[in-house]
């Protein structure tokens, strides 16, 4: 089970400094995260943020590919046609 909540931090000038997110992890994942954090000398926040950014980027790429695959008007090229269109 995963519980999330977040708070928005605002500095003295009124600018948003980011959001704080809290989550509950299973013990096994928390231990693996702690071990990795120690091994690479990075904070758990850094590791989670990096992993989430990568996941979101990959998911966006996946969605674009899936949308193109489902688009009946988007022509699919064979490897031979692709090489020919690129002149290689």
N, C-alpha and C positions, 0 to 999 in steps of 0.2 A: 504494500500500500504506500502511496506517495502523497504527502501533504505539502502543499505549496502556499506560501503567502508572500507578498512583497510590499516593501515600503519605498516611497520615492524620497530621495534625499535632496534637499535644496540648500545651497550655500547662502551666506549672508547677503549676497546681492540678488538673490531670487532665481539664480540659474540652477537647473537640474543637474545634479552630480551623478545620477544613475539610480538604479533601483536595487534594493536589497531583496534577495529571494531566499527563503528558507525552505529546505526540503528534508524529508525523512528517508534515509536509505536503509536497506537491509544490512545487517551486520557484515556479511561477506563483502559487499561492495564497499562499505565504509572502510573496512580493513585494507582492502586492495588499494583504495584511494590514499589512505594514510601511508602505506608502504611505498607507493609510487612517489608521493610527495617527498618522502624522506630520501628516496633514491636519486631523484633528479633535482633536489633542492629547490623546489618550486612550491608555491602555496596550493592548497586544495582548491581555492577559488580560481587560481590561474588554470589548473587542470580542467576543472568543470567548465569554465568559460570557453577554453580552447576546444574542448570536446563538443560543446553545444554549438559553437560557431561552425565547426566542421560538419556536424550533423545537419544544421539548417541549410548550409550551402549545398551539401549533397542532396538533401531532400528537394531543394529548389531545382537542381539539375535534373533530378529524377522526374519531377512534375513536368518540366519542359519537354523532356524526352517522351514521356507518356502522352502528353497533349499532342505532340507531333505525330506519334504513332497512331493515335486515334483519329487524326485529321485525314479524312478521305481525300482531300484535295492536295495534300502534301505528298509529292512524288518521292518514292523510295528508289535510290540508285543502287545498282549492283556495284561491287568493287571495281569492275572493269569500266563502267560508266563514270564512276567517280574519278578514277585515274585519268580517263580521257578528258573529262571536264576541267581537271586541274593541269592538264598538259604534261602528265608524267607517265 
